[in-house]
């Protein structure tokens, strides 16, 4: 009788180990499917966000460079260098390829906006911003007039 009990125990162990192996194979299959689904999800996210950025870019392309810079500086809320303005416009999807020299076009636009006192130019940081934005003095016109009077 002990041999019979021993044999049934060994058979039971073998059966349980077989079930465990089957479950491990099933788990591995599910994990592979999950990884595949996660990769698909990432791809869809990239496509969606690329489409959203492209749409934003199309909206910005409908406006000129000056207005696009205004939008970017308002959204950013603080002074930006010409290089960071260019990068921001590229991220938003603004079509800079229509300019022969995009950096020069951005620089000239920022200089013009500064000369008309729409923007404040900080010579130390080489950054442009709307008066009152973070890091930009509020009374830039008054300050400029004061600086001219000192000279």
C-alpha positions as protocol buffer text, in pm:
chain_id: "A"
residue {
  index: 1
  type: UNK
  ca { x: 0 y: 0 z: 0 }
}
residue {
  index: 2
  type: UNK
  ca { x: 291 y: 231 z: 73 }
}
residue {
  index: 3
  type: UNK
  ca { x: 419 y: 178 z: -284 }
}
residue {
  index: 4
  type: UNK
  ca { x: 80 y: 276 z: -418 }
}
residue {
  index: 5
  type: UNK
  ca { x: 74 y: 592 z: -207 }
}
residue {
  index: 6
  type: UNK
  ca { x: 425 y: 675 z: -312 }
}
residue {
  index: 7
  type: UNK
  ca { x: 341 y: 624 z: -677 }
}
residue {
  index: 8
  type: UNK
  ca { x: 30 y: 842 z: -655 }
}
residue {
  index: 9
  type: UNK
  ca { x: 231 y: 1113 z: -480 }
}
residue {
  index: 10
  type: UNK
  ca { x: 497 y: 1100 z: -754 }
}
residue {
  index: 11
  type: UNK
  ca { x: 224 y: 1111 z: -1020 }
}
residue {
  index: 12
  type: UNK
  ca { x: 58 y: 1403 z: -842 }
}
residue {
  index: 13
  type: UNK
  ca { x: 391 y: 1591 z: -825 }
}
residue {
  index: 14
  type: UNK
  ca { x: 454 y: 1524 z: -1195 }
}
residue {
  index: 15
  type: UNK
  ca { x: 102 y: 1643 z: -1281 }
}
residue {
  index: 16
  type: UNK
  ca { x: 148 y: 1962 z: -1077 }
}
residue {
  index: 17
  type: UNK
  ca { x: 487 y: 2031 z: -1235 }
}
residue {
  index: 18
  type: UNK
  ca { x: 331 y: 1982 z: -1579 }
}
residue {
  index: 19
  type: UNK
  ca { x: 54 y: 2232 z: -1492 }
}
residue {
  index: 20
  type: UNK
  ca { x: 315 y: 2478 z: -1365 }
}
residue {
  index: 21
  type: UNK
  ca { x: 515 y: 2447 z: -1691 }
}
residue {
  index: 22
  type: UNK
  ca { x: 196 y: 2500 z: -1893 }
}
residue {
  index: 23
  type: UNK
  ca { x: 107 y: 2807 z: -1688 }
}
residue {
  index: 24
  type: UNK
  ca { x: 460 y: 2946 z: -1727 }
}
residue {
  index: 25
  type: UNK
  ca { x: 435 y: 2902 z: -2105 }
}
residue {
  index: 26
  type: UNK
  ca { x: 94 y: 3072 z: -2098 }
}
residue {
  index: 27
  type: UNK
  ca { x: 235 y: 3355 z: -1882 }
}
residue {
  index: 28
  type: UNK
  ca { x: 529 y: 3401 z: -2119 }
}
residue {
  index: 29
  type: UNK
  ca { x: 289 y: 3412 z: -2413 }
}
residue {
  index: 30
  type: UNK
  ca { x: 77 y: 3674 z: -2235 }
}
residue {
  index: 31
  type: UNK
  ca { x: 387 y: 3877 z: -2146 }
}
residue {
  index: 32
  type: UNK
  ca { x: 495 y: 3873 z: -2510 }
}
residue {
  index: 33
  type: UNK
  ca { x: 146 y: 3987 z: -2615 }
}
residue {
  index: 34
  type: UNK
  ca { x: 152 y: 4261 z: -2349 }
}
residue {
  index: 35
  type: UNK
  ca { x: 491 y: 4383 z: -2473 }
}
residue {
  index: 36
  type: UNK
  ca { x: 359 y: 4388 z: -2830 }
}
residue {
  index: 37
  type: UNK
  ca { x: 49 y: 4583 z: -2722 }
}
residue {
  index: 38
  type: UNK
  ca { x: 261 y: 4832 z: -2527 }
}
residue {
  index: 39
  type: UNK
  ca { x: 478 y: 4889 z: -2834 }
}
residue {
  index: 40
  type: UNK
  ca { x: 164 y: 4946 z: -3044 }
}
residue {
  index: 41
  type: UNK
  ca { x: 36 y: 5190 z: -2781 }
}
residue {
  index: 42
  type: UNK
  ca { x: 363 y: 5385 z: -2788 }
}
residue {
  index: 43
  type: UNK
  ca { x: 346 y: 5400 z: -3168 }
}
residue {
  index: 44
  type: UNK
  ca { x: -12 y: 5528 z: -3158 }
}
residue {
  index: 45
  type: UNK
  ca { x: 88 y: 5789 z: -2899 }
}
residue {
  index: 46
  type: UNK
  ca { x: 373 y: 5905 z: -3124 }
}
residue {
  index: 47
  type: UNK
  ca { x: 142 y: 5928 z: -3422 }
}
residue {
  index: 48
  type: UNK
  ca { x: -126 y: 6110 z: -3223 }
}
residue {
  index: 49
  type: UNK
  ca { x: 115 y: 6361 z: -3072 }
}
residue {
  index: 50
  type: UNK
  ca { x: 292 y: 6410 z: -3405 }
}
residue {
  index: 51
  type: UNK
  ca { x: -48 y: 6478 z: -3564 }
}
residue {
  index: 52
  type: UNK
  ca { x: -142 y: 6715 z: -3281 }
}
residue {
  index: 53
  type: UNK
  ca { x: 188 y: 6902 z: -3319 }
}
residue {
  index: 54
  type: UNK
  ca { x: 148 y: 6910 z: -3696 }
}
residue {
  index: 55
  type: UNK
  ca { x: -203 y: 7054 z: -3656 }
}
residue {
  index: 56
  type: UNK
  ca { x: -69 y: 7317 z: -3418 }
}
residue {
  index: 57
  type: UNK
  ca { x: 202 y: 7388 z: -3673 }
}
residue {
  index: 58
  type: UNK
  ca { x: -56 y: 7428 z: -3948 }
}
residue {
  index: 59
  type: UNK
  ca { x: -241 y: 7673 z: -3726 }
}
residue {
  index: 60
  type: UNK
  ca { x: 82 y: 7862 z: -3662 }
}
residue {
  index: 61
  type: UNK
  ca { x: 174 y: 7856 z: -4031 }
}
residue {
  index: 62
  type: UNK
  ca { x: -153 y: 8034 z: -4100 }
}
residue {
  index: 63
  type: UNK
  ca { x: -7 y: 8328 z: -3907 }
}
residue {
  index: 64
  type: UNK
  ca { x: 316 y: 8509 z: -3977 }
}
residue {
  index: 65
  type: UNK
  ca { x: 646 y: 8473 z: -3799 }
}
residue {
  index: 66
  type: UNK
  ca { x: 586 y: 8777 z: -3578 }
}
residue {
  index: 67
  type: UNK
  ca { x: 255 y: 8643 z: -3449 }
}
residue {
  index: 68
  type: UNK
  ca { x: 403 y: 8296 z: -3399 }
}
residue {
  index: 69
  type: UNK
  ca { x: 680 y: 8450 z: -3187 }
}
residue {
  index: 70
  type: UNK
  ca { x: 419 y: 8643 z: -2986 }
}
residue {
  index: 71
  type: UNK
  ca { x: 224 y: 8321 z: -2925 }
}
residue {
  index: 72
  type: UNK
  ca { x: 538 y: 8135 z: -2821 }
}
residue {
  index: 73
  type: UNK
  ca { x: 659 y: 8406 z: -2583 }
}
residue {
  index: 74
  type: UNK
  ca { x: 314 y: 8441 z: -2427 }
}
residue {
  index: 75
  type: UNK
  ca { x: 290 y: 8064 z: -2375 }
}
residue {
  index: 76
  type: UNK
  ca { x: 646 y: 8040 z: -2241 }
}
residue {
  index: 77
  type: UNK
  ca { x: 589 y: 8330 z: -2003 }
}
residue {
  index: 78
  type: UNK
  ca { x: 953 y: 8436 z: -1972 }
}
residue {
  index: 79
  type: UNK
  ca { x: 1237 y: 8575 z: -2178 }
}
residue {
  index: 80
  type: UNK
  ca { x: 1391 y: 8353 z: -2446 }
}
residue {
  index: 81
  type: UNK
  ca { x: 1706 y: 8370 z: -2655 }
}
residue {
  index: 82
  type: UNK
  ca { x: 1676 y: 8374 z: -3033 }
}
residue {
  index: 83
  type: UNK
  ca { x: 1798 y: 8012 z: -3042 }
}
residue {
  index: 84
  type: UNK
  ca { x: 1535 y: 7902 z: -2791 }
}
residue {
  index: 85
  type: UNK
  ca { x: 1266 y: 8088 z: -2989 }
}
residue {
  index: 86
  type: UNK
  ca { x: 1373 y: 7898 z: -3301 }
}
residue {
  index: 87
  type: UNK
  ca { x: 1366 y: 7567 z: -3114 }
}
residue {
  index: 88
  type: UNK
  ca { x: 1025 y: 7649 z: -2965 }
}
residue {
  index: 89
  type: UNK
  ca { x: 882 y: 7730 z: -3308 }
}
residue {
  index: 90
  type: UNK
  ca { x: 1024 y: 7405 z: -3447 }
}
residue {
  index: 91
  type: UNK
  ca { x: 870 y: 7206 z: -3160 }
}
residue {
  index: 92
  type: UNK
  ca { x: 535 y: 7371 z: -3224 }
}
residue {
  index: 93
  type: UNK
  ca { x: 567 y: 7272 z: -3588 }
}
residue {
  index: 94
  type: UNK
  ca { x: 596 y: 7621 z: -3735 }
}
residue {
  index: 95
  type: UNK
  ca { x: 718 y: 7592 z: -4095 }
}
residue {
  index: 96
  type: UNK
  ca { x: 1062 y: 7756 z: -4083 }
}
residue {
  index: 97
  type: UNK
  ca { x: 1166 y: 7592 z: -4410 }
}
residue {
  index: 98
  type: UNK
  ca { x: 988 y: 7864 z: -4603 }
}
residue {
  index: 99
  type: UNK
  ca { x: 1268 y: 8100 z: -4497 }
}
residue {
  index: 100
  type: UNK
  ca { x: 1603 y: 8090 z: -4670 }
}
residue {
  index: 101
  type: UNK
  ca { x: 1778 y: 8156 z: -4337 }
}
residue {
  index: 102
  type: UNK
  ca { x: 1534 y: 8083 z: -4050 }
}
residue {
  index: 103
  type: UNK
  ca { x: 1775 y: 8195 z: -3776 }
}
residue {
  index: 104
  type: UNK
  ca { x: 1827 y: 8533 z: -3943 }
}
residue {
  index: 105
  type: UNK
  ca { x: 1452 y: 8576 z: -3998 }
}
residue {
  index: 106
  type: UNK
  ca { x: 1384 y: 8504 z: -3630 }
}
residue {
  index: 107
  type: UNK
  ca { x: 1668 y: 8728 z: -3515 }
}
residue {
  index: 108
  type: UNK
  ca { x: 1556 y: 9017 z: -3738 }
}
residue {
  index: 109
  type: UNK
  ca { x: 1196 y: 8980 z: -3622 }
}
residue {
  index: 110
  type: UNK
  ca { x: 1300 y: 8981 z: -3256 }
}
residue {
  index: 111
  type: UNK
  ca { x: 1521 y: 9288 z: -3312 }
}
residue {
  index: 112
  type: UNK
  ca { x: 1236 y: 9469 z: -3489 }
}
residue {
  index: 113
  type: UNK
  ca { x: 994 y: 9380 z: -3209 }
}
residue {
  index: 114
  type: UNK
  ca { x: 1249 y: 9506 z: -2959 }
}
residue {
  index: 115
  type: UNK
  ca { x: 1305 y: 9832 z: -3147 }
}
residue {
  index: 116
  type: UNK
  ca { x: 931 y: 9900 z: -3145 }
}
residue {
  index: 117
  type: UNK
  ca { x: 942 y: 9828 z: -2771 }
}
residue {
  index: 118
  type: UNK
  ca { x: 698 y: 9540 z: -2804 }
}
residue {
  index: 119
  type: UNK
  ca { x: 969 y: 9320 z: -2655 }
}
residue {
  index: 120
  type: UNK
  ca { x: 1240 y: 9390 z: -2404 }
}
residue {
  index: 121
  type: UNK
  ca { x: 1593 y: 9278 z: -2490 }
}
residue {
  index: 122
  type: UNK
  ca { x: 1819 y: 9184 z: -2200 }
}
residue {
  index: 123
  type: UNK
  ca { x: 2177 y: 9242 z: -2318 }
}
residue {
  index: 124
  type: UNK
  ca { x: 2323 y: 9039 z: -2033 }
}
residue {
  index: 125
  type: UNK
  ca { x: 2119 y: 8724 z: -2101 }
}
residue {
  index: 126
  type: UNK
  ca { x: 2075 y: 8793 z: -2475 }
}
residue {
  index: 127
  type: UNK
  ca { x: 1706 y: 8716 z: -2428 }
}
residue {
  index: 128
  type: UNK
  ca { x: 1383 y: 8873 z: -2551 }
}
residue {
  index: 129
  type: UNK
  ca { x: 1056 y: 8887 z: -2362 }
}
residue {
  index: 130
  type: UNK
  ca { x: 736 y: 9076 z: -2305 }
}
residue {
  index: 131
  type: UNK
  ca { x: 760 y: 9347 z: -2038 }
}
residue {
  index: 132
  type: UNK
  ca { x: 649 y: 9201 z: -1707 }
}
residue {
  index: 133
  type: UNK
  ca { x: 717 y: 8838 z: -1801 }
}
residue {
  index: 134
  type: UNK
  ca { x: 932 y: 8634 z: -1564 }
}
residue {
  index: 135
  type: UNK
  ca { x: 1283 y: 8774 z: -1577 }
}
residue {
  index: 136
  type: UNK
  ca { x: 1178 y: 9076 z: -1784 }
}
residue {
  index: 137
  type: UNK
  ca { x: 1146 y: 9420 z: -1624 }
}
residue {
  index: 138
  type: UNK
  ca { x: 795 y: 9564 z: -1639 }
}
residue {
  index: 139
  type: UNK
  ca { x: 895 y: 9922 z: -1712 }
}
residue {
  index: 140
  type: UNK
  ca { x: 1134 y: 9868 z: -1998 }
}
residue {
  index: 141
  type: UNK
  ca { x: 1035 y: 10184 z: -2188 }
}
residue {
  index: 142
  type: UNK
  ca { x: 1088 y: 10394 z: -1877 }
}
residue {
  index: 143
  type: UNK
  ca { x: 1419 y: 10223 z: -1808 }
}
residue {
  index: 144
  type: UNK
  ca { x: 1539 y: 10284 z: -2164 }
}
residue {
  index: 145
  type: UNK
  ca { x: 1446 y: 10650 z: -2145 }
}
residue {
  index: 146
  type: UNK
  ca { x: 1631 y: 10677 z: -1813 }
}
residue {
  index: 147
  type: UNK
  ca { x: 1937 y: 10509 z: -1959 }
}
residue {
  index: 148
  type: UNK
  ca { x: 1936 y: 10749 z: -2259 }
}
residue {
  index: 149
  type: UNK
  ca { x: 1912 y: 11048 z: -2025 }
}
residue {
  index: 150
  type: UNK
  ca { x: 2215 y: 10924 z: -1826 }
}
residue {
  index: 151
  type: UNK
  ca { x: 2435 y: 10924 z: -2138 }
}
